Amino acid sequence: MLFEPLNSDGQKRSALYHAARLSMLHDRLMRKLKQVDDVACEVEQTAAILVDATHQPTATAGAQGAISRSRPATLHLEPGQTLGF
C-alpha cells in the first residue's frame, strides 16, 4: 500500500492541526518580537546620538544674534534609560 488510509478520527486530526498552527503562530510572534527589539535598539542609539548632539556647544556662538542667546533644548537620559515609546 502506497498511502496510509485517511484517518477518520476528527479529534486527533484537530489536535494535530492546532498544534501545528500554534507552533507557526509562535514562530511568527518570535520573529516580530525580535524585529521590535532590533528597532527599539536603533531608537535608543539614535536618541543617544541626539542627546550627545544637543550637549555639544554650537560653532557659531554669537554670530546668530538672538538665536545664539536662546538656550537650546536638552534631553538628559541615564544609561539604560529609554524615552518610553
Biotite code that builds the C-alpha atoms (Angstrom):
import biotite.structure as struc

atoms = struc.array([
    struc.Atom([0.000, 0.000, 0.000], chain_id="A", res_id=1, res_name="MET", atom_name="CA", element="C"),
    struc.Atom([1.482, 3.361, -1.026], chain_id="A", res_id=2, res_name="LEU", atom_name="CA", element="C"),
    struc.Atom([-0.533, 5.614, 1.220], chain_id="A", res_id=3, res_name="PHE", atom_name="CA", element="C"),
    struc.Atom([-1.812, 5.225, 4.729], chain_id="A", res_id=4, res_name="GLU", atom_name="CA", element="C"),
    struc.Atom([-5.609, 5.231, 4.850], chain_id="A", res_id=5, res_name="PRO", atom_name="CA", element="C"),
    struc.Atom([-7.180, 8.544, 5.792], chain_id="A", res_id=6, res_name="LEU", atom_name="CA", element="C"),
    struc.Atom([-7.666, 8.925, 9.492], chain_id="A", res_id=7, res_name="ASN", atom_name="CA", element="C"),
    struc.Atom([-11.305, 9.498, 10.245], chain_id="A", res_id=8, res_name="SER", atom_name="CA", element="C"),
    struc.Atom([-10.599, 10.411, 13.890], chain_id="A", res_id=9, res_name="ASP", atom_name="CA", element="C"),
    struc.Atom([-11.556, 14.097, 13.931], chain_id="A", res_id=10, res_name="GLY", atom_name="CA", element="C"),
    struc.Atom([-10.218, 14.831, 17.411], chain_id="A", res_id=11, res_name="GLN", atom_name="CA", element="C"),
    struc.Atom([-6.768, 13.512, 16.595], chain_id="A", res_id=12, res_name="LYS", atom_name="CA", element="C"),
    struc.Atom([-6.680, 15.467, 13.324], chain_id="A", res_id=13, res_name="ARG", atom_name="CA", element="C"),
    struc.Atom([-7.917, 18.603, 15.101], chain_id="A", res_id=14, res_name="SER", atom_name="CA", element="C"),
    struc.Atom([-5.287, 18.313, 17.826], chain_id="A", res_id=15, res_name="ALA", atom_name="CA", element="C"),
    struc.Atom([-2.557, 17.873, 15.228], chain_id="A", res_id=16, res_name="LEU", atom_name="CA", element="C"),
    struc.Atom([-3.807, 20.878, 13.241], chain_id="A", res_id=17, res_name="TYR", atom_name="CA", element="C"),
    struc.Atom([-3.994, 23.071, 16.335], chain_id="A", res_id=18, res_name="HIS", atom_name="CA", element="C"),
    struc.Atom([-0.513, 22.051, 17.477], chain_id="A", res_id=19, res_name="ALA", atom_name="CA", element="C"),
    struc.Atom([0.932, 22.883, 14.046], chain_id="A", res_id=20, res_name="ALA", atom_name="CA", element="C"),
    struc.Atom([-0.954, 26.201, 13.934], chain_id="A", res_id=21, res_name="ARG", atom_name="CA", element="C"),
    struc.Atom([0.209, 27.123, 17.439], chain_id="A", res_id=22, res_name="LEU", atom_name="CA", element="C"),
    struc.Atom([3.807, 26.350, 16.509], chain_id="A", res_id=23, res_name="SER", atom_name="CA", element="C"),
    struc.Atom([3.553, 28.504, 13.381], chain_id="A", res_id=24, res_name="MET", atom_name="CA", element="C"),
    struc.Atom([1.994, 31.410, 15.288], chain_id="A", res_id=25, res_name="LEU", atom_name="CA", element="C"),
    struc.Atom([4.663, 31.122, 17.983], chain_id="A", res_id=26, res_name="HIS", atom_name="CA", element="C"),
    struc.Atom([7.416, 31.339, 15.355], chain_id="A", res_id=27, res_name="ASP", atom_name="CA", element="C"),
    struc.Atom([5.780, 34.398, 13.764], chain_id="A", res_id=28, res_name="ARG", atom_name="CA", element="C"),
    struc.Atom([5.449, 36.070, 17.153], chain_id="A", res_id=29, res_name="LEU", atom_name="CA", element="C"),
    struc.Atom([9.112, 35.430, 17.977], chain_id="A", res_id=30, res_name="MET", atom_name="CA", element="C"),
    struc.Atom([10.182, 36.946, 14.628], chain_id="A", res_id=31, res_name="ARG", atom_name="CA", element="C"),
    struc.Atom([8.036, 40.036, 15.219], chain_id="A", res_id=32, res_name="LYS", atom_name="CA", element="C"),
    struc.Atom([9.330, 40.461, 18.784], chain_id="A", res_id=33, res_name="LEU", atom_name="CA", element="C"),
    struc.Atom([12.900, 40.262, 17.505], chain_id="A", res_id=34, res_name="LYS", atom_name="CA", element="C"),
    struc.Atom([12.110, 42.917, 14.897], chain_id="A", res_id=35, res_name="GLN", atom_name="CA", element="C"),
    struc.Atom([10.598, 45.167, 17.575], chain_id="A", res_id=36, res_name="VAL", atom_name="CA", element="C"),
    struc.Atom([13.634, 44.633, 19.808], chain_id="A", res_id=37, res_name="ASP", atom_name="CA", element="C"),
    struc.Atom([16.022, 45.477, 16.952], chain_id="A", res_id=38, res_name="ASP", atom_name="CA", element="C"),
    struc.Atom([14.129, 48.666, 16.110], chain_id="A", res_id=39, res_name="VAL", atom_name="CA", element="C"),
    struc.Atom([13.990, 49.642, 19.809], chain_id="A", res_id=40, res_name="ALA", atom_name="CA", element="C"),
    struc.Atom([17.789, 49.315, 19.982], chain_id="A", res_id=41, res_name="CYS", atom_name="CA", element="C"),
    struc.Atom([18.116, 51.557, 16.931], chain_id="A", res_id=42, res_name="GLU", atom_name="CA", element="C"),
    struc.Atom([15.822, 54.148, 18.528], chain_id="A", res_id=43, res_name="VAL", atom_name="CA", element="C"),
    struc.Atom([17.857, 54.101, 21.748], chain_id="A", res_id=44, res_name="GLU", atom_name="CA", element="C"),
    struc.Atom([21.103, 54.549, 19.800], chain_id="A", res_id=45, res_name="GLN", atom_name="CA", element="C"),
    struc.Atom([19.611, 57.404, 17.794], chain_id="A", res_id=46, res_name="THR", atom_name="CA", element="C"),
    struc.Atom([18.315, 59.051, 20.974], chain_id="A", res_id=47, res_name="ALA", atom_name="CA", element="C"),
    struc.Atom([21.793, 58.794, 22.496], chain_id="A", res_id=48, res_name="ALA", atom_name="CA", element="C"),
    struc.Atom([23.260, 60.470, 19.408], chain_id="A", res_id=49, res_name="ILE", atom_name="CA", element="C"),
    struc.Atom([20.620, 63.203, 19.694], chain_id="A", res_id=50, res_name="LEU", atom_name="CA", element="C"),
    struc.Atom([21.497, 63.736, 23.354], chain_id="A", res_id=51, res_name="VAL", atom_name="CA", element="C"),
    struc.Atom([25.191, 63.971, 22.533], chain_id="A", res_id=52, res_name="ASP", atom_name="CA", element="C"),
    struc.Atom([24.475, 66.449, 19.737], chain_id="A", res_id=53, res_name="ALA", atom_name="CA", element="C"),
    struc.Atom([22.369, 68.684, 21.988], chain_id="A", res_id=54, res_name="THR", atom_name="CA", element="C"),
    struc.Atom([25.113, 68.805, 24.622], chain_id="A", res_id=55, res_name="HIS", atom_name="CA", element="C"),
    struc.Atom([27.792, 69.979, 22.171], chain_id="A", res_id=56, res_name="GLN", atom_name="CA", element="C"),
    struc.Atom([28.423, 73.749, 22.007], chain_id="A", res_id=57, res_name="PRO", atom_name="CA", element="C"),
    struc.Atom([27.449, 75.473, 18.784], chain_id="A", res_id=58, res_name="THR", atom_name="CA", element="C"),
    struc.Atom([30.254, 76.545, 16.438], chain_id="A", res_id=59, res_name="ALA", atom_name="CA", element="C"),
    struc.Atom([28.672, 79.896, 15.597], chain_id="A", res_id=60, res_name="THR", atom_name="CA", element="C"),
    struc.Atom([28.043, 81.224, 19.103], chain_id="A", res_id=61, res_name="ALA", atom_name="CA", element="C"),
    struc.Atom([27.497, 84.951, 18.921], chain_id="A", res_id=62, res_name="GLY", atom_name="CA", element="C"),
    struc.Atom([27.142, 85.079, 15.150], chain_id="A", res_id=63, res_name="ALA", atom_name="CA", element="C"),
    struc.Atom([23.470, 84.206, 15.169], chain_id="A", res_id=64, res_name="GLN", atom_name="CA", element="C"),
    struc.Atom([22.265, 87.157, 17.254], chain_id="A", res_id=65, res_name="GLY", atom_name="CA", element="C"),
    struc.Atom([19.045, 86.293, 19.094], chain_id="A", res_id=66, res_name="ALA", atom_name="CA", element="C"),
    struc.Atom([19.298, 82.639, 18.174], chain_id="A", res_id=67, res_name="ILE", atom_name="CA", element="C"),
    struc.Atom([22.652, 82.272, 19.909], chain_id="A", res_id=68, res_name="SER", atom_name="CA", element="C"),
    struc.Atom([21.249, 83.916, 23.055], chain_id="A", res_id=69, res_name="ARG", atom_name="CA", element="C"),
    struc.Atom([18.393, 81.444, 23.311], chain_id="A", res_id=70, res_name="SER", atom_name="CA", element="C"),
    struc.Atom([19.067, 78.312, 25.288], chain_id="A", res_id=71, res_name="ARG", atom_name="CA", element="C"),
    struc.Atom([18.944, 75.083, 23.249], chain_id="A", res_id=72, res_name="PRO", atom_name="CA", element="C"),
    struc.Atom([16.570, 72.362, 24.369], chain_id="A", res_id=73, res_name="ALA", atom_name="CA", element="C"),
    struc.Atom([18.326, 69.492, 26.109], chain_id="A", res_id=74, res_name="THR", atom_name="CA", element="C"),
    struc.Atom([17.356, 65.953, 26.919], chain_id="A", res_id=75, res_name="LEU", atom_name="CA", element="C"),
    struc.Atom([19.212, 64.011, 29.585], chain_id="A", res_id=76, res_name="HIS", atom_name="CA", element="C"),
    struc.Atom([18.968, 60.214, 29.715], chain_id="A", res_id=77, res_name="LEU", atom_name="CA", element="C"),
    struc.Atom([20.790, 57.966, 32.130], chain_id="A", res_id=78, res_name="GLU", atom_name="CA", element="C"),
    struc.Atom([22.492, 54.872, 30.670], chain_id="A", res_id=79, res_name="PRO", atom_name="CA", element="C"),
    struc.Atom([19.846, 52.231, 30.037], chain_id="A", res_id=80, res_name="GLY", atom_name="CA", element="C"),
    struc.Atom([17.005, 54.740, 30.303], chain_id="A", res_id=81, res_name="GLN", atom_name="CA", element="C"),
    struc.Atom([14.568, 54.919, 27.389], chain_id="A", res_id=82, res_name="THR", atom_name="CA", element="C"),
    struc.Atom([12.255, 57.592, 26.046], chain_id="A", res_id=83, res_name="LEU", atom_name="CA", element="C"),
    struc.Atom([9.227, 55.458, 26.906], chain_id="A", res_id=84, res_name="GLY", atom_name="CA", element="C"),
    struc.Atom([7.947, 54.892, 23.378], chain_id="A", res_id=85, res_name="PHE", atom_name="CA", element="C"),
])
